[in-house]
C-alpha cells in the first residue's frame, strides 16, 4: 500500500510504498488489550508498604486486665482496631510483572500502526529539518501537519536541532523507531514519522520471525529443527 508523503509545510509531495504486514495488518483488539495491560503492569514499581501490628513500635504491655473491667478483651494497643495500630492485610512490596511473548508484542504494535493508517492519524514526513532551532518553529510544523503539540514524534534521521526545539513542548513525546510501543501509540492520537523512521519500523517488524531451537532441546518427531 501507499501512504502520502508530506513536507514540513503540510503539503503532499508524493507517496511512499510501505509493507502491508506492518501498516495494513487486520485489527486484533484482544491482543492489543493484553499487551497494553502487561505493559502498564510492568511499569508499576510495587514498592508500597505499610506496617502490620508486628511492625508498629510499642504495645508490649497488655493495656488492661483481661476480666472484670466491663470492656472488651485487648492484648495490645497496636492491633488494627486501635488508633495508631498496624494495618490489617495492608499492601506489601510485590512484583506486578507480566511476561508478554515477543510475537504478541510485535503483533500488537503492527496492529496499532495499521489502525493509525486506516484512521488517517499517521503522518509521514519526507524529511524534518528546521531553518532555526526554535520551539516556535517546531510547533508551527506540527500545526501545519494537523498534528498539534500533543503528538508522538518518531524523527529518526532528524538533526540535533529538531530535538532541542521539540524538547520544550510539554505534551510532545519523542521516541526512536526502535522504542515504539503499544502504550505510547495508543496514548497519542497523532503519530508523526519521518521517512527514515518508517523504513526502520519496516526493517524491525516486517521481517519474519525465526524461532530457533534451544540448545539441548529434543528434536521434533520428523527430525527437523525449529528454525
C-alpha positions in Angstrom: 0.0 0.0 0.0 1.0 3.6 -0.3 1.0 6.5 2.2 1.0 10.2 1.4 4.4 11.9 1.9 4.4 15.4 3.2 6.9 18.2 3.8 7.2 20.5 6.8 4.6 22.8 5.3 2.0 20.1 5.4 1.8 19.8 1.6 1.7 16.4 -0.1 4.8 16.0 -2.2 4.3 12.4 -3.2 3.7 8.9 -1.8 5.7 6.2 -0.2 5.3 2.4 -0.6 5.1 0.6 2.7 4.8 -3.1 3.7 1.3 -4.4 4.1 2.3 -6.7 7.0 3.4 -3.7 9.1 1.0 -0.9 8.0 -2.0 -2.9 6.8 -2.5 -5.6 9.4 -6.0 -6.7 10.3 -7.5 -5.4 13.6 -6.8 -7.5 16.7 -8.2 -5.7 19.8 -7.8 -8.7 22.1 -4.0 -8.8 21.5 -3.7 -5.1 21.8 -5.6 -5.1 25.1 -3.5 -7.9 26.6 -0.2 -6.3 25.6 -1.3 -2.9 27.0 -2.3 -4.4 30.3 1.0 -6.2 30.6 3.0 -3.1 29.7 1.1 -1.0 32.3 1.6 -3.7 34.9 5.3 -3.8 34.2 5.6 -0.1 34.8 4.3 -0.4 38.3 7.0 -0.3 41.0 5.2 -2.4 43.6 7.2 -0.8 46.4 4.2 0.4 48.5 4.4 -1.0 52.1 2.5 -0.4 55.4 3.3 -1.7 58.9 1.3 -4.5 60.4 0.8 -4.9 64.1 4.1 -6.7 64.4 5.9 -3.8 62.8 4.5 -0.9 64.8 6.6 0.1 67.8 5.1 -0.2 71.3 2.2 -2.3 72.5 4.3 -4.7 74.5 2.2 -4.4 77.7 -1.4 -5.6 78.0 -3.4 -2.3 78.1 -6.0 -3.5 80.7 -6.9 -6.6 82.7 -8.5 -9.5 80.8 -11.6 -9.6 83.1 -13.7 -7.5 85.5 -13.4 -4.2 83.7 -16.6 -4.3 81.6 -14.5 -3.6 78.4 -13.6 -5.9 75.6 -10.5 -8.0 75.8 -7.4 -6.4 74.4 -3.9 -7.8 74.3 -2.1 -4.9 72.7 -2.8 -1.3 71.7 -1.1 -1.9 68.3 -3.9 -4.0 67.0 -5.6 -2.8 63.8 -8.8 -1.6 65.5 -6.8 0.7 67.8 -5.7 4.2 66.9 -2.0 4.1 66.0 -2.2 0.4 65.4 -0.9 -1.6 62.5 -2.9 -2.1 59.3 -4.7 -5.4 58.7 -3.9 -7.1 55.3 -2.1 -3.9 54.1 -0.1 -3.8 50.9 3.4 -5.2 50.9 6.2 -5.0 48.3 5.5 -7.3 45.4 6.2 -7.6 41.7 3.4 -6.9 39.2 5.5 -8.1 36.2 3.7 -9.9 33.4 5.6 -11.8 30.8 4.3 -11.0 27.3 5.7 -13.0 24.4 7.7 -11.2 21.8 5.4 -12.3 19.0 2.4 -10.9 20.8 4.1 -7.5 21.4 5.1 -7.3 17.8 1.6 -8.2 16.6 0.1 -5.6 18.8 2.5 -2.9 17.5 1.8 -3.5 13.8 -2.0 -3.7 14.6 -2.0 -0.3 16.2 0.2 1.2 13.4 -2.2 -0.2 10.9 -5.1 1.3 12.7 -3.4 4.7 12.7 -3.0 4.5 8.9 -6.7 3.5 8.4 -7.9 6.3 10.6 -5.6 8.9 8.9 -3.7 9.6 12.1 -0.2 8.6 10.8 1.7 11.5 9.1 4.9 10.6 7.1 7.4 13.4 6.6 9.8 13.4 3.7 12.5 15.0 6.0 12.5 17.0 9.1 14.8 20.0 9.1 14.3 23.3 10.8 15.7 26.6 9.5 16.1 27.8 13.1 16.4 25.8 16.2 13.3 27.3 17.9 10.4 25.7 19.7 8.0 28.1 18.0 9.1 26.8 14.6 8.6 23.2 15.7 5.1 24.0 16.9 4.4 25.6 13.5 5.5 22.4 11.8 3.2 20.3 13.9 0.3 22.6 13.3 0.9 22.6 9.6 0.7 18.8 9.7 -2.5 18.8 11.6 -0.9 17.0 14.5 -0.7 19.6 17.3 1.6 19.6 20.2 0.2 16.5 21.9 1.6 14.1 19.4 4.1 11.3 19.1 7.2 12.2 17.1 9.3 9.5 15.6 12.1 11.5 14.0 14.8 9.1 13.0 17.4 10.9 10.8 16.5 14.4 12.0 19.2 16.7 13.2 20.1 17.6 16.8 18.4 21.0 16.4 15.0 19.3 15.9 15.3 17.5 19.3 16.4 20.7 21.0 13.5 22.6 19.6 11.0 19.8 20.4 12.0 19.0 23.9 10.4 22.2 25.3 7.0 21.2 24.1 5.4 19.7 27.3 2.9 17.3 25.7 5.1 16.1 22.8 6.6 12.7 23.1 9.7 11.8 21.1 10.9 8.3 20.5 13.1 6.5 18.0 11.5 3.9 15.9 13.3 1.1 17.8 11.5 2.1 21.0 8.0 2.3 19.7 5.5 0.5 21.9 1.7 -0.1 22.2 1.1 2.2 25.1 2.7 5.3 23.5 0.9 4.7 20.2 -2.5 4.4 21.9 -1.9 7.4 24.2 -1.2 9.9 21.4 -3.8 10.4 18.7 -1.5 11.6 16.0 1.8 10.0 15.1 4.4 11.8 13.0 7.1 9.7 11.5 10.0 10.6 9.2 10.6 8.5 6.1 13.7 7.1 7.7 11.8 6.1 10.8 9.2 4.4 8.5 11.9 2.3 6.9 13.4 1.4 10.3 10.0 0.2 11.5 9.7 -2.0 8.4 13.1 -3.4 9.0 12.4 -4.2 12.6 8.9 -5.7 12.4 8.4 -6.5 8.7 10.9 -9.4 8.5 9.6 -12.9 9.5 10.4 -14.1 13.0 12.6 -17.2 13.1 12.0 -19.5 16.0 15.4 -21.0 17.0 15.6 -24.3 18.9 17.1 -24.0 22.3 20.5 -25.7 22.7 20.0 -29.2 24.1 16.3 -29.4 23.3 14.9 -32.6 21.9 14.4 -32.6 18.1 10.9 -32.9 16.6 9.5 -36.3 15.5 10.3 -35.8 11.9 13.9 -35.0 12.9 13.8 -31.3 11.7 14.7 -28.4 13.9 12.5 -25.5 14.9 14.5 -23.0 12.8 
